[in-house]
Amino acid sequence: MLPIYLGTRQLGRIGFLTQEFLFPESQLKDLLDRWQQINGSILKILPPPNQGNTPATVNPDVTAYSFDRLVVCDSAAIAQLLIANNFHFENNCAILSITGYPQSIFDTTMQMLRRNPDLKVYAVHDCNPRGIGLVHRLRTNASWFLNSEIAIIDIGLTPRQIIATKRGMFIQSSPESAQAAKELPEEIRQSLSTEELAWLESGKFVELESFTPQRLIKVVQKGIAGSRDIETDDSNLLLVGDRGSDIYVVQSFG
C-alpha cells in the first residue's frame, strides 16, 4: 500500500505528466465480467446508453411547459450518468447529449426548450479537440441553437481549467489527438489562448470519465449555481463570444 500512496501523492504534485492505462478497455471488461461471475452483478454499473429511436409518449400537459436550463454533454454516457443520478430533478434542468440522447424524447424536449427565450445552456465535454468544439456545434447547428441569442456556458473541461488546476487530472496523450487539434476550425482556435492551443497540439487530452461521478456532478452543479445571474455576478465566468450571442467559460473545474 505504501508505494500506491506515495505514487498517488507524487502524481498530485506533478503538473502535466501524461499517463497510460495499465489495462486496455477490452481486457478491463474481461476482468470485470470474470469478477461478476464469481461475486455477482454490480448493480450500480450503468449499461451502455440505449440509442433506440422509438418516440416516448409524453403527457401533453407536460409539453406545455419549458425549462430554464439545459445541460448538453458531448457523449451519451455522461448524459446517462447525470440522468441516472437524478441530476435533472434536483437541478430542474433538461439533459441531452450532442448525439441526440435520449433519442426517445429528444425532439419533444427541444420543442419545449425553444419556448423559453431566457434559456441558459451548459456545455459539458471532454478536454479534447472534439469536446472543445461542442459550443461551436451548439451555436452553428440548425438542430440546436443556430441564429439564437441564448447564453451558452462552457462548464468544461477546457485546457484553461487543466492548466490552472495542475493536479488531480488523468492526462493522456495520442498522435491522433494532436493532429485533430491542428485541424480545429479557425473559429474555435480564436477562442483559445496560445498556451491552450499548444497543450492540445501536443496531443494531450482528459476525459470526463476519468473523474468520479460525485466530483463530476458537483462540478456541473457548481457551474450552474455560479452563473444563475450572469448580469450581476460573473466573477467565476469568462466571456469568450462577441458575435451577438453570449458564450461563457467557467474558469475552474472542481
N, C-alpha and C positions, 0 to 999 in steps of 0.2 A: 504493500500500500504506500510506503514511503516514496518510491520512485514515481508513482502516479501522482501523489500530492505535489512533489517538487516539480514534476513536469508541467502540471496544470498551473502552478504558481508562476513558473518561468514564462509560460505562454501568455499569462496576463500582463507580464512586463514588456513583452516584445511588441513592436509596432505592427509591421506589415509582413510578418512571416507567413508564407504560403504553406498550406498543408495538403496532405493527401489522405483519402480514406484507406484504412488498413484492409478493408474488405470491399470488393466490388458489390454493387447493389444486388446482382444476381446471387452471389454467394451469401450475402446477408439474408436474403429471402429464404434460401435453403436452410440456413441456421435457425431462422425464426420458425419455419414450418416444422423442423425437427423438434425444437423446444416445445411447440404446442402439441405435437403428437405425444410427448412424454408427460407434459404438465397440464395440458388442457388449453382451451382457447383463451386468448387475451381479449376480454370483452370491449375494452376501450380503444382498440386499434380500429381506425376507420377503414372501410373497404375503399377500393378505387371509386372516384366520383361517378355516379350514374349519368351518362351522357345521353340518356333517352330523350327523344324529342316529342313524346306524346303530351299534348297540352293538358294541363291540370284544370279541373273545374273550380272556378273561383266565384265566390258569392258576389253578385252584382252590387250589394250594399258595400262590400269592401273596396271594390274598384272605384267607387265614387270618391274615395279619399286619395291622399298622396303621402309622400314622405318629405321631411325636411332635409334628410341626409341620405347619401348613397355611398357605400364603400365598394370600390371596384378593385378586384385582385387580378394579378396577371396570370394566375393559374387557378384551375378549378379546385385543386387540392387545398389551397389556402382558403378559398371561399367556403368550401365544405367544412373545414376546421372551425371557422368562425360561426357558421350556422349551427353545427353540431353542439357548440358550446353556448348556444342561445344568445350570441352577441347581438343579433338583430332585435331581440325582445328587450334586452337590458339597456340598449342604447338607442332604441326607437329609430332604426335605420333599415334601409334595404341593403342587401349584399348580393353582388353579382360578380362574375368573372368576365374578363375581356373576351373569353372564348364563348360566352353566352350561357354559362352555368348559373343557376339551374335552368336547363332548357325548357322545362315544362311550364315555367311561369315567367320566362324572360320577357316575352313580348308584352304581356299584361303589366308587368312591373314597370317597364319603360314607358308605357302609356300613362301610368299613374304618376311617374316621376316628372314627365314633361308638363304636367298640370301646375307644377309649383315653380314660379319664376324666381323664388328665393332659395332654390335647392343648392346645397353645397355638396360637392363630390370629393371624396377622399380616395386617392390612388395608393395602393399598397402593392409593392413589387420587389422582385429580386434585384440586387445590385449587379446587373449585367447589361450588355447592350440592348437586349430585348426588353428587359424591365425598365430601363431608363427611358425607353420610347413610349411607355404606357400613356403618359399625359398627352403626348403629341397625338397618339391614336385617338384618345378620347375627344380631343379638340378638333380633329380633322376628318373623322369618320362620320358619315351620314347616319349610321346606325346608332350613334351615340350623341355627341353634342356639337356637331358642325354648325357654325353660324349662331351659336348660343352665347349668351352673356353671363352664364353661371360661373361661380368661383370654383376652381379646382385646387385642392390642397394635396400636394405630394408628400405623403407621410414618410415615404421611403420604401426601400432602402436606397440611399444615394451615396456616391463616393464622398461627398461633402461630410456626411454623417460618420462614415467609417474613418476618414482622416481626422475628424475631430475627436472620435472616441479612442482610437488607437489600441484598444484591448477588448477582449471578450468576443472577438469575431472569428469565425471559422472561414479563413480566406483560402480560396482555391485559385488555380491558375490553369489556363489552357491556351494553346496557339489559336484555336478556333474562336475563343472569346476575344483575343487580341485583334484578329482580323475583322471580326464583326464590329468591334469598337471603331476601327479605322474607316469603316464603311457607313457609319451613322450619318443620317441626313444633316445638312448644314443647320437646319432649324433647331435640331436637338443639340448639336455641338455648340451653338451660340449660347445656350442656357447653362453650359458647364464651364468651370474655370480651367485654366491651363493645367493646374495640378490634378483636377479630376480627370481630364482627358488623358493625361499621362498615366494615371492609375489604371484606367480602363484599357488603354492601348498596350499596357504591359501584360495584359491577359488575365488580370486578377478579377475575381468575382466572388460575391457572397450570396448564398441562397437563404430565403426566409425559413426554409425547412430546417436550417441548422440551429434555429432558436427554439426554445421550449414553447409549447402552446401558451403557458402562463405569461411569459415575457412578451410574446407576440400580441396577445390580447391586451396586455397592459399598455403596450406602445400605441396600438390603434386607439384605445380609449383616451390616452393622453393627447394624441394628435387631434382628436375630435374636441375634447374639452378645451384645449388651448386655442382653438380657432372659432369658438362659438360666436364671438363678437369681433370680427376682423377689423371693423372700422374703428373701434376704441382701444383694442389691445392686441397688437400683432407682434409683441416682443419675442415670441417664440417662432415667428414665421418670417420667411424671406420672400419678397415679391420678385418673381423672375419673368413675368409676362407683361407686355405693354402694348398689346395689339387690340385693345378694346375689350379684352376679357382677362380676368384676374387668375393668375396661376401662382400659388404659394408653395414654398417648400418648408417643411418642418426641419429645424436646424439640428435636432438631436434625435437619437434613436435609442431609447432605453429609459 
